[in-house]
Amino acid sequence: KLGTSERRTCEVLGIARSTLRYETTQKSDDDQRLAVIRLAKQYGRYGYRKIHELLQVEGLLINHKKVERIWREEGLQLPARLRHQIAKADPYRYLPDIPQSPKNR
């Protein structure tokens, strides 16, 4: 493009010719993303690890790290656990009523 050969240009720049010829391919993960979201909605209490197993059962080959990345990027979370309140014991509940004055004893 500059009137010189590719070999000479790469030699002057100090890079490999394969670097100059390399073209990236962006793989779309839309179908995988939709599958993760669908399963997360269907199984609300499952986390990304269980969702990864379900994807494998469905036959979708996807790395567990990619499932975790999609999980984070989509902002998926498990619903908060409901905490049941435990009745606190009252230490004075079972003591008999003691009159405060000597006349009432």
PyRosetta script that sets phi, psi and omega in degrees:
from pyrosetta import init, pose_from_sequence

init()
pose = pose_from_sequence("KLGTSERRTCEVLGIARSTLRYETTQKSDDDQRLAVIRLAKQYGRYGYRKIHELLQVEGLLINHKKVERIWREEGLQLPARLRHQIAKADPYRYLPDIPQSPKNR")
pose.set_psi(1, -26.7)
pose.set_omega(1, 177.6)
pose.set_phi(2, -100.5)
pose.set_psi(2, 10.2)
pose.set_omega(2, -178.4)
pose.set_phi(3, 89.2)
pose.set_psi(3, 4.8)
pose.set_omega(3, 177.7)
pose.set_phi(4, -118.8)
pose.set_psi(4, 163.7)
pose.set_omega(4, -179.8)
pose.set_phi(5, -74.8)
pose.set_psi(5, 159.4)
pose.set_omega(5, 177.8)
pose.set_phi(6, -62.4)
pose.set_psi(6, -40.9)
pose.set_omega(6, -179.9)
pose.set_phi(7, -61.6)
pose.set_psi(7, -45.4)
pose.set_omega(7, -179.1)
pose.set_phi(8, -67.4)
pose.set_psi(8, -41.6)
pose.set_omega(8, 179.8)
pose.set_phi(9, -61.5)
pose.set_psi(9, -46.5)
pose.set_omega(9, 179.9)
pose.set_phi(10, -65.8)
pose.set_psi(10, -35.5)
pose.set_omega(10, 179.1)
pose.set_phi(11, -65.6)
pose.set_psi(11, -42.2)
pose.set_omega(11, 179.5)
pose.set_phi(12, -66.2)
pose.set_psi(12, -41.4)
pose.set_omega(12, -179.4)
pose.set_phi(13, -76.2)
pose.set_psi(13, -19.9)
pose.set_omega(13, 179.2)
pose.set_phi(14, 78.4)
pose.set_psi(14, 30.8)
pose.set_omega(14, 178.1)
pose.set_phi(15, -120.7)
pose.set_psi(15, 160.4)
pose.set_omega(15, 178.3)
pose.set_phi(16, -77.0)
pose.set_psi(16, 150.3)
pose.set_omega(16, 179.6)
pose.set_phi(17, -66.6)
pose.set_psi(17, -30.1)
pose.set_omega(17, 178.7)
pose.set_phi(18, -65.6)
pose.set_psi(18, -30.3)
pose.set_omega(18, 177.5)
pose.set_phi(19, -65.7)
pose.set_psi(19, -40.0)
pose.set_omega(19, -179.4)
pose.set_phi(20, -68.2)
pose.set_psi(20, -35.5)
pose.set_omega(20, -177.6)
pose.set_phi(21, -85.9)
pose.set_psi(21, -10.5)
pose.set_omega(21, -174.0)
pose.set_phi(22, -66.6)
pose.set_psi(22, 130.9)
pose.set_omega(22, 175.8)
pose.set_phi(23, -122.9)
pose.set_psi(23, 125.6)
pose.set_omega(23, -179.2)
pose.set_phi(24, -77.1)
pose.set_psi(24, 150.1)
pose.set_omega(24, 174.7)
pose.set_phi(25, -120.9)
pose.set_psi(25, 120.8)
pose.set_omega(25, 178.8)
pose.set_phi(26, -88.6)
pose.set_psi(26, 116.9)
pose.set_omega(26, 178.7)
pose.set_phi(27, -90.4)
pose.set_psi(27, 131.6)
pose.set_omega(27, 179.8)
pose.set_phi(28, -83.7)
pose.set_psi(28, 130.6)
pose.set_omega(28, 178.6)
pose.set_phi(29, -110.6)
pose.set_psi(29, 29.3)
pose.set_omega(29, -177.6)
pose.set_phi(30, -64.1)
pose.set_psi(30, -42.2)
pose.set_omega(30, -179.4)
pose.set_phi(31, -66.6)
pose.set_psi(31, -37.2)
pose.set_omega(31, 177.6)
pose.set_phi(32, -68.6)
pose.set_psi(32, -40.4)
pose.set_omega(32, 179.6)
pose.set_phi(33, -62.1)
pose.set_psi(33, -44.0)
pose.set_omega(33, 179.2)
pose.set_phi(34, -65.3)
pose.set_psi(34, -36.7)
pose.set_omega(34, 179.1)
pose.set_phi(35, -66.4)
pose.set_psi(35, -40.4)
pose.set_omega(35, 178.8)
pose.set_phi(36, -64.4)
pose.set_psi(36, -44.4)
pose.set_omega(36, -179.1)
pose.set_phi(37, -65.2)
pose.set_psi(37, -41.8)
pose.set_omega(37, 179.6)
pose.set_phi(38, -60.8)
pose.set_psi(38, -46.5)
pose.set_omega(38, -179.3)
pose.set_phi(39, -69.2)
pose.set_psi(39, -34.4)
pose.set_omega(39, 179.1)
pose.set_phi(40, -65.6)
pose.set_psi(40, -36.5)
pose.set_omega(40, 177.8)
pose.set_phi(41, -73.6)
pose.set_psi(41, -37.4)
pose.set_omega(41, -177.9)
pose.set_phi(42, -69.7)
pose.set_psi(42, -42.1)
pose.set_omega(42, -179.7)
pose.set_phi(43, -114.4)
pose.set_psi(43, 86.3)
pose.set_omega(43, -171.9)
pose.set_phi(44, -63.3)
pose.set_psi(44, -31.2)
pose.set_omega(44, -175.8)
pose.set_phi(45, -91.8)
pose.set_psi(45, 1.0)
pose.set_omega(45, -179.3)
pose.set_phi(46, -87.6)
pose.set_psi(46, 140.7)
pose.set_omega(46, 176.2)
pose.set_phi(47, -92.2)
pose.set_psi(47, -173.1)
pose.set_omega(47, -175.1)
pose.set_phi(48, -67.9)
pose.set_psi(48, -26.8)
pose.set_omega(48, 179.9)
pose.set_phi(49, -69.6)
pose.set_psi(49, -44.0)
pose.set_omega(49, 178.9)
pose.set_phi(50, -69.5)
pose.set_psi(50, -36.1)
pose.set_omega(50, 176.8)
pose.set_phi(51, -62.6)
pose.set_psi(51, -38.5)
pose.set_omega(51, 177.6)
pose.set_phi(52, -61.1)
pose.set_psi(52, -41.8)
pose.set_omega(52, 178.5)
pose.set_phi(53, -64.9)
pose.set_psi(53, -40.4)
pose.set_omega(53, 178.7)
pose.set_phi(54, -64.9)
pose.set_psi(54, -36.5)
pose.set_omega(54, 177.4)
pose.set_phi(55, -64.7)
pose.set_psi(55, -37.5)
pose.set_omega(55, 177.5)
pose.set_phi(56, -67.2)
pose.set_psi(56, -37.8)
pose.set_omega(56, 178.3)
pose.set_phi(57, -64.2)
pose.set_psi(57, -36.9)
pose.set_omega(57, 177.7)
pose.set_phi(58, -71.6)
pose.set_psi(58, -13.0)
pose.set_omega(58, 178.7)
pose.set_phi(59, 95.4)
pose.set_psi(59, 9.3)
pose.set_omega(59, 178.7)
pose.set_phi(60, -90.4)
pose.set_psi(60, 113.0)
pose.set_omega(60, -178.6)
pose.set_phi(61, -81.5)
pose.set_psi(61, 113.2)
pose.set_omega(61, -178.7)
pose.set_phi(62, -148.6)
pose.set_psi(62, 139.9)
pose.set_omega(62, -178.3)
pose.set_phi(63, -73.1)
pose.set_psi(63, 145.7)
pose.set_omega(63, -178.5)
pose.set_phi(64, -64.5)
pose.set_psi(64, -29.6)
pose.set_omega(64, 178.5)
pose.set_phi(65, -69.9)
pose.set_psi(65, -33.7)
pose.set_omega(65, 178.1)
pose.set_phi(66, -70.6)
pose.set_psi(66, -37.8)
pose.set_omega(66, 176.4)
pose.set_phi(67, -62.0)
pose.set_psi(67, -42.6)
pose.set_omega(67, 179.2)
pose.set_phi(68, -65.2)
pose.set_psi(68, -39.3)
pose.set_omega(68, 179.2)
pose.set_phi(69, -65.0)
pose.set_psi(69, -44.2)
pose.set_omega(69, 177.4)
pose.set_phi(70, -62.9)
pose.set_psi(70, -40.9)
pose.set_omega(70, 179.5)
pose.set_phi(71, -57.8)
pose.set_psi(71, -45.9)
pose.set_omega(71, 179.5)
pose.set_phi(72, -68.0)
pose.set_psi(72, -45.7)
pose.set_omega(72, -177.0)
pose.set_phi(73, -63.8)
pose.set_psi(73, -34.5)
pose.set_omega(73, 179.2)
pose.set_phi(74, -83.1)
pose.set_psi(74, -6.9)
pose.set_omega(74, 178.2)
pose.set_phi(75, 71.3)
pose.set_psi(75, 27.4)
pose.set_omega(75, -179.6)
pose.set_phi(76, -74.9)
pose.set_psi(76, 138.8)
pose.set_omega(76, 179.3)
pose.set_phi(77, -141.7)
pose.set_psi(77, 157.3)
pose.set_omega(77, 172.7)
pose.set_phi(78, -78.0)
pose.set_psi(78, 145.8)
pose.set_omega(78, 176.1)
pose.set_phi(79, -65.3)
pose.set_psi(79, 148.1)
pose.set_omega(79, -178.0)
pose.set_phi(80, -64.7)
pose.set_psi(80, 140.4)
pose.set_omega(80, 178.5)
pose.set_phi(81, -72.1)
pose.set_psi(81, 142.1)
pose.set_omega(81, 176.4)
pose.set_phi(82, -83.1)
pose.set_psi(82, 125.4)
pose.set_omega(82, 178.6)
pose.set_phi(83, -95.1)
pose.set_psi(83, 124.9)
pose.set_omega(83, 177.2)
pose.set_phi(84, -85.5)
pose.set_psi(84, 132.3)
pose.set_omega(84, 179.6)
pose.set_phi(85, -77.5)
pose.set_psi(85, 132.1)
pose.set_omega(85, 178.8)
pose.set_phi(86, -94.1)
pose.set_psi(86, 132.3)
pose.set_omega(86, 179.4)
pose.set_phi(87, -66.3)
pose.set_psi(87, 125.6)
pose.set_omega(87, -179.7)
pose.set_phi(88, -83.0)
pose.set_psi(88, 138.0)
pose.set_omega(88, -178.4)
pose.set_phi(89, -74.8)
pose.set_psi(89, 135.5)
pose.set_omega(89, 176.4)
pose.set_phi(90, -94.5)
pose.set_psi(90, 116.6)
pose.set_omega(90, -175.6)
pose.set_phi(91, -64.6)
pose.set_psi(91, -22.4)
pose.set_omega(91, -177.8)
pose.set_phi(92, -98.5)
pose.set_psi(92, 8.3)
pose.set_omega(92, -174.2)
pose.set_phi(93, -66.6)
pose.set_psi(93, -38.5)
pose.set_omega(93, -172.8)
pose.set_phi(94, -102.6)
pose.set_psi(94, 3.7)
pose.set_omega(94, 177.7)
pose.set_phi(95, -79.0)
pose.set_psi(95, 140.9)
pose.set_omega(95, 178.0)
pose.set_phi(96, -69.4)
pose.set_psi(96, 154.1)
pose.set_omega(96, 177.3)
pose.set_phi(97, -71.5)
pose.set_psi(97, 121.6)
pose.set_omega(97, 179.6)
pose.set_phi(98, -103.5)
pose.set_psi(98, 123.3)
pose.set_omega(98, 179.6)
pose.set_phi(99, -64.1)
pose.set_psi(99, 145.8)
pose.set_omega(99, -175.9)
pose.set_phi(100, -83.9)
pose.set_psi(100, -27.6)
pose.set_omega(100, -178.9)
pose.set_phi(101, -105.1)
pose.set_psi(101, 153.7)
pose.set_omega(101, -179.7)
pose.set_phi(102, -64.3)
pose.set_psi(102, -24.9)
pose.set_omega(102, -178.2)
pose.set_phi(103, -70.4)
pose.set_psi(103, -28.8)
pose.set_omega(103, -176.2)
pose.set_phi(104, -88.8)
pose.set_psi(104, 2.8)
pose.set_omega(104, -176.8)
pose.set_phi(105, -82.3)
pose.dump_pdb("model.pdb")
